[in-house]
Amino acid sequence: MAQPSRPPGLLTPPPKLIISKCTVSKRAVIGVLRPNKSYYLYDFDSNKSQLIPHICSCQLKVTEADLKPLYSERHKGTSSTVIFVYNQVSNKVEQYVCRDEMYRLEQVENTGLVFNPSAVSQSNTIAILRGHRTNEFVVVEKDSNGKLRKCLDEGGRISQLGPREVITVIGKQVKKIEENRVREDGNRYEKEEDSDYSDYGDYYEEDEEDQEYYNHIDSLPQFNLTVSRNTQVVYAFNYLSKDYETFCYDEKTGDFLPIDCFPDPKHVVESHLYPKYVELDSNKKTIIHVYNSFNRKMEKYWFDLKNNCFEQVSYPKLVYDPSKNTTANTVCLCFHQQRVIILMRDSEGRMKKEEHCSVKQRFVPMPPSTVKTFIEKRKKQDEEKKKKRKRTYSDDSSARSSPKRKEITPSPESWATLENEVSGIDLENEDPKESDPVDSSKKQ
């Protein structure tokens, strides 16, 4: 039956959160929809474990039309007027001053002034600033929509100033970064001109396992979006902890807040694996091509019969071919000693495993096990190395703390005295139980 067509003129609203790409660095960023139908961008800081505003020239620009003035306050230290505004682009209450000859607004921080909600002005006039010329004033007011508007009073003649781009803290940081980049590029060019050779640094080889691990890390998406308990959640990969962290956007604060998505896992589990087809490697090992719904990548696994778990493998020569996909419920059969295990697809296409029970004489579901991804295997190796270093350090500490028996070498004079004492003792009539320890050792 044909689905009813969408009524003409009715468009699908844009999503609140998107995964976008920085036009400069080409890195993934998170975009949050703003009232002007544009997206404000966020980066993930692995050191702070936070989603922070994207500091780049591609960040959404802010104009005076994006600001809603709230009230103004005199700063005693600088005698300047600080205007508190709500920035619809950053979704934050910010502070601005009017400084240059063009009367542009510039964001300021660390003024010592704190936003006071009870001080929000009900009047349309927010501030009157003295201009740079005699008998010249700038009036900052609210328009009929509550947005910021500036008027210039020149000796009684009032004219409206058009909305201009404001100078934000991020804009100043971007300008400083670009200036430093130009300076560094110039210094690098001078060094290359003065140098007779190029320094390519130290070269070292990584083993195959390390290469697989780092290739896997580089291929992981920085962000994933999903819905958990009716809340849109951002999964952000932390390149330091090698874990995904979860956040939700808070409209009230304008920040991404950490969220516990339990029971939704933050790492790959068996239910994330969708088997596509099976292939044999050169050693006749069964390799399963799967779609990983957690990181949305095609990966390869084999089933470890000893530990009853799936382990990720590389096998770059076994390239995924969509034309080989199968739809049968049975993926493959595994035999180990007296055991028979069948890997299957469930009703939703996810990986499922069952083992034949000799008592019940039928196949029964097997409990889920930890999926040994490249990351999980590396974490286990690192833990074992850490434990080994700890044991080695503990053994070294014990050896250093144990008292050593001090060996004393008698002087020639001491030997002479000892011989004189021994020569005066009748060893044949001496009772061994009452003999001097030195004499007993001499007798032995």
Residue pairs with C-beta under 8 A, 6 or more apart in sequence:
14 33
14 37
15 33
16 32
16 33
16 232
16 249
17 30
17 31
17 32
17 33
17 225
17 232
17 234
17 249
18 30
18 31
18 33
18 39
18 225
19 28
19 29
19 30
19 31
19 221
19 223
19 224
19 225
20 28
20 29
20 30
20 31
20 39
20 41
21 27
21 28
21 29
22 28
22 29
22 41
22 54
22 56
22 58
23 58
24 56
24 57
24 58
25 56
27 43
27 222
28 221
28 222
28 223
29 41
29 42
29 43
29 54
30 41
30 42
30 43
30 44
30 51
30 223
30 234
30 236
30 256
31 39
31 40
31 41
31 42
32 39
32 40
32 41
32 42
32 91
32 249
33 39
34 40
34 60
34 88
34 89
34 91
35 88
36 66
36 88
36 89
38 60
38 89
39 60
40 53
40 59
40 60
40 89
40 90
40 91
41 53
41 54
41 56
41 58
41 59
41 60
42 51
42 52
42 53
42 54
42 256
43 51
43 52
43 53
43 54
43 55
44 50
44 51
44 52
44 222
44 223
44 236
44 237
44 238
45 51
45 52
46 238
46 239
46 240
46 241
47 240
49 238
49 245
49 258
50 256
51 234
51 236
51 247
51 255
51 256
53 59
53 90
53 170
55 170
55 173
55 174
55 177
56 174
57 174
57 178
59 170
59 174
60 89
61 165
61 171
62 87
62 89
62 90
62 165
62 166
62 168
62 171
63 163
63 164
63 165
63 166
64 105
64 147
64 148
64 149
64 150
64 163
64 164
64 166
65 147
65 148
65 163
66 87
66 88
66 89
66 147
67 85
67 86
67 87
67 88
67 96
67 105
67 147
67 148
67 166
68 85
68 86
68 88
68 142
68 146
68 147
68 148
69 83
69 84
69 85
69 121
69 126
69 127
69 140
69 141
69 142
69 148
70 84
70 85
70 86
70 93
70 115
70 119
70 120
70 121
70 126
71 83
71 84
71 119
71 120
71 121
71 126
72 81
72 82
72 83
72 84
72 121
72 126
72 127
72 140
73 81
73 82
73 84
73 113
73 119
74 80
74 81
74 82
75 81
75 82
75 111
75 112
75 113
77 112
80 97
80 99
81 97
81 98
81 127
81 129
82 95
82 96
82 97
82 108
82 111
82 113
83 95
83 96
83 97
83 98
83 105
83 126
83 127
83 140
84 93
84 94
84 95
84 115
84 119
85 93
85 94
85 95
85 96
85 148
86 92
86 93
86 94
87 93
87 94
90 168
90 254
91 251
91 254
92 254
93 115
94 107
95 107
95 108
95 109
95 111
95 113
96 105
96 106
96 107
96 108
96 166
97 105
97 106
97 108
98 104
98 105
98 106
98 129
98 138
98 140
99 106
100 106
101 132
102 164
103 129
103 131
103 138
103 150
103 152
103 161
104 164
104 165
104 166
104 167
105 148
105 164
105 166
105 167
106 166
106 167
107 166
107 167
107 168
107 169
109 169
124 141
124 142
125 139
125 140
125 141
126 140
126 141
126 142
126 148
127 139
127 140
128 137
128 138
128 139
128 140
129 137
129 138
129 139
129 140
130 136
130 137
130 138
131 137
131 138
131 152
131 153
131 154
133 154
135 154
135 155
136 152
136 153
136 154
136 155
137 152
137 153
138 150
138 151
138 152
138 153
138 161
139 150
139 151
139 152
139 153
139 158
140 148
140 149
140 150
141 148
141 149
141 150
141 151
142 148
142 149
143 149
148 163
149 160
149 163
150 160
150 161
151 158
151 159
151 160
151 161
152 158
152 159
152 160
152 161
192 198
206 214
212 314
212 374
213 374
213 375
213 377
213 378
215 314
216 312
216 373
216 374
216 375
217 239
217 242
217 374
217 375
219 297
220 237
220 295
220 297
221 237
221 295
221 296
221 297
222 236
222 237
223 234
223 235
223 236
223 237
224 234
224 235
224 244
224 294
224 295
224 296
225 232
225 233
225 234
225 235
226 232
226 233
226 235
226 264
227 233
228 246
228 259
228 261
228 264
229 261
231 248
231 259
232 248
232 249
233 246
233 247
233 248
233 259
233 261
233 264
234 246
234 247
234 248
234 249
234 256
235 244
235 245
235 246
235 266
236 244
236 245
236 246
236 247
237 243
237 244
237 245
238 244
238 245
242 375
242 378
242 379
243 266
243 267
244 266
244 267
245 258
245 266
246 258
246 259
246 260
246 261
246 266
247 256
247 257
247 258
247 259
248 256
248 257
248 259
249 255
249 256
249 257
250 256
250 257
265 294
267 294
267 371
267 373
267 375
267 376
268 292
268 294
268 295
268 371
268 373
268 376
269 294
269 368
269 371
270 310
270 350
270 351
270 353
270 368
270 369
270 371
271 350
271 351
271 368
272 292
272 293
272 294
272 350
272 371
273 290
273 291
273 292
273 293
273 301
273 310
273 350
273 351
273 371
274 290
274 291
274 292
274 293
274 345
274 349
274 350
274 351
275 288
275 289
275 290
275 331
275 343
275 345
275 349
275 351
276 288
276 289
276 290
276 291
276 298
276 320
276 322
276 324
276 325
276 326
277 288
277 289
277 324
277 325
277 326
278 286
278 287
278 288
278 289
278 326
278 331
278 332
279 286
279 287
279 288
279 289
279 318
279 324
280 286
280 287
281 287
281 315
281 318
285 302
286 302
286 303
286 332
286 334
287 300
287 301
287 302
287 313
287 315
287 318
288 300
288 301
288 302
288 303
288 310
288 331
288 332
288 343
289 298
289 299
289 300
289 318
289 320
289 324
290 298
290 299
290 300
290 301
290 351
291 297
291 298
291 299
292 298
292 299
298 320
299 312
300 312
300 313
300 314
300 315
300 318
300 320
301 310
301 311
301 312
301 313
301 371
302 310
302 311
302 313
303 309
303 310
303 311
303 334
303 341
303 343
303 353
304 310
304 311
304 372
305 334
305 336
305 339
305 341
306 336
307 369
308 341
308 353
308 366
308 369
309 369
309 370
309 371
309 372
310 351
310 369
310 371
310 372
311 371
311 372
311 377
312 371
312 372
312 373
312 374
312 377
328 345
329 344
329 345
330 342
330 343
330 344
331 343
331 344
331 345
331 351
332 342
332 343
333 340
333 341
333 342
333 343
334 340
334 341
334 342
334 343
335 341
339 355
339 356
340 355
340 356
341 353
341 354
341 355
341 356
341 366
342 353
342 354
342 355
342 356
342 363
343 351
343 352
343 353
344 351
344 352
344 353
344 354
345 351
345 352
346 352
352 365
353 365
353 366
354 363
354 364
354 365
354 366
355 363
355 364
355 366
356 362
356 363
356 364
357 363
357 364
370 376
410 418
418 438
421 438
422 438
422 439
422 442
425 436
425 439
427 439
427 442
427 443
430 439
432 440
432 443
435 443
